[in-house]
Amino acid sequence: MPLNSFRIENEGPIGIAECREVPSLMVIAGPNGVGKSTLLDKLHDGGSNIDISKIAETIYLSPHRAPVATDI
């Protein structure tokens, strides 16, 4: 059974993030520091008000950063 809904409150920069009907494809986008990685981490970990046992298959790609050259 897929993730049907979630609600995350007061986690890092997130005040409230809620989705009552999760679509089959959801794009999470925004500027730096708004909580995209926090949201994905909480969904992956089964955080606030999420019953992770209802997720049959989770595809999760951890947030990553491109390497930055510091010796230019």
N, C-alpha and C positions, 0 to 999 in steps of 0.2 A: 504494500500500500504506500503510495507516495505521500510526501509532505503536503497536507491540505491547507494548513494555515500556520501562522506564527505571530507572536507578539514579543518584542524585546524592549525592555525599559531600562533606562539609566545604566547603560553599559558604555564606558568610554565616552566618545563624542555623541553617542546616540541618546536622544531624549526618549523617543518612542518610535519604533519601527514595527508596523503591523501590516499583515496581508491576510485577509479573511478567506480569499480563494486564490491559492497559488496557481498560476498558469503553468502549462507544460514547459514553457521557456520564459525565463525572466532575466532581463539584462539589468545589472546594477552598475550605475555609472555616476560619476560626480567628481568634483575637484578633490585635491589632497586634503586629508584631515577631516572629512565629513563622516567617516565610520563605515566605509565599504568593507574593509578588511575585518573590522570588528563584527559586522553583521554576518559575514561569511564564516568567521571563526565560531560565533555563537550558534549558527545553524548547524555547523559541522559537529560541534561539541554537544549539541542537544541542550543549549542554554535556556534561558528564561521562557517558561511556558511552552516548551517544545517537547513532545513525546517522541524521542528518537526511535523508539521501538516500532513506530508506525512506518518508518522509512525502510522499504525493502532493499532499495539499491540507491546509493548516494554517489554521485560523481562530483568530486571536489578537487579543484586545482588550487593549491595554496597560493596566496598572494606572493608575488616576486618582484624584485626590482632589478633593473638593468645595471650591470657594473658601471661604476663611474671612475674614470681615470683621474687620479689625484696628482700625478707627476708630469703634468703638461707644462 
